[in-house]
Amino acid sequence: MRYNRWWQHRWIKFIGISLIVLTVFVMISALIFKFYVFTPKKLTTTITVETSRTTVMTTTSQQPDWLKTGNMNYARRTHTASVLANGKVLITGGLGDQDYLNSSELYDPLTQTWTTTGNMNIARAEHTASLLSNGKVLVTGGINNQGFLNSSELYNPSTGIWTLTGSMINARSEHTASVLTSGKVLITGGSVDEHFLNNSELFDPLTETWTATGSMNSPRAQHTASVLINGKVVVTGGCTNFNRLNSAELYDPLMETWTKTGSMNYTRSQFVATELKNGKVLVSGGFNYNFNRNSAELYDSVTGIWKITGNMNHSRWRHTSSILSNGNVLVTGGFDHYPLDTAELYDVSTETWISISQMNNARGGHTASVLTNGKVLISGGIYDGESLNSAELYKSVETN
């Protein structure tokens, strides 16, 4: 009897302990099973994998926007650049580190090299250069150590020689030059000895003579002039003494008269204007008293009204603006209290700006030339008080 009671008592303990152990084992197994089977993988792991894959694809497919090319023979700023009929780019004059320049040089897109060509008869900066229908290049006005200039000269690409031609009626710098549909060249405004001009004149390539034409309603310098698809010329903005302008006016080549048109929404000087393929004119940036603008506006030649469009990502003045083969606009460099190396694209369809990779050199007061191969040549300018001789190429998607 004692044995049976003891056995029964011990068996109860054994069964109890076994049930406890079994219960703990089942619970642990269930937790482990739930963790490994039903718990999803951590989201951070998935994101890390996808991000790595995207980065690899971007690195593999991305091409550099900017390519270094040959350096000019002379460092220069406030010079001019003209794409000739043979595809080469003619650089003229400007301001070097020591003095005003009369030198000229040619960039060959095929060899990506610079060669000197004939010197201008007169050193000059802040002048204009216009490609005429006969293939020659007309240079007008500007400034040098002797003062403001009214002289003009012609470059013959066939001989590489400059010849003096008729002088303008008025000396001027920081003016504009526009090649009209008639082949004549319209010169507007500018400044001379702190006096701002409203007069304009015409150059006739056939007679190589200058004649006065109608005067603008407002004197101005550091403005822009754009030839519209209807043949008229719209002049916008600029400055007079300490005043910045937002006014605009139209020149009619048939009547040789000026009429006022809609004013821009903002005053601006030392900005850029680009004629778009849709017939509108895009203006961007500029200087306004003690601050710089990043705003942009569109001029509709049909309505004569200015419309605000997307702002640039960077404020800038003395920059460049170039229309690409796809109709979009490339803006480069300029100043925003200091020279910029930033560049951005204006998408005409969305009216927005997209930042692209930075140029190899920060610069302002440089030139930009759209080559026949679709690339854009940037040359010269100023950085940290020194003129630059460096040049670089923008390689757009279309030219890859």
ABEGO torsion letter per residue (X at the ends): XAAAAAAAAAAAAAAAAAAAAAAAAAAAAAAAAAAAAABBBBAAAAAAAAAAAAAAAAAAABBBABBBBBBBABBBBGBBBBBBAAGBBBBBEEBBAABBBABBBBBBAAAGBBBBBBBBABBBBGBBBBBBAAGBBBBBEEBBAAEBBABBBBBBAAAGBBBBBBBBABBBBGBBBBBBAAGBBBBBEEBBGGBBBABBBBBBAAAGBBBBBBBBABBBBGBBBBBBAAGBBBBBEEBBEABBBABBBBBBAAAGBBBBBBBBABBBBGBBBBBBAAGBBBBBEEBBEABBBABBBBBBAAAGBBBBBBBBABBBBGBBBBBBAAGBBBBBEEBBGBBBABBBBBBAAAGBBBBBBBBABBBBGBBBBBBAAGBBBBBEEBBGGBBBABBBBBBBAAAX
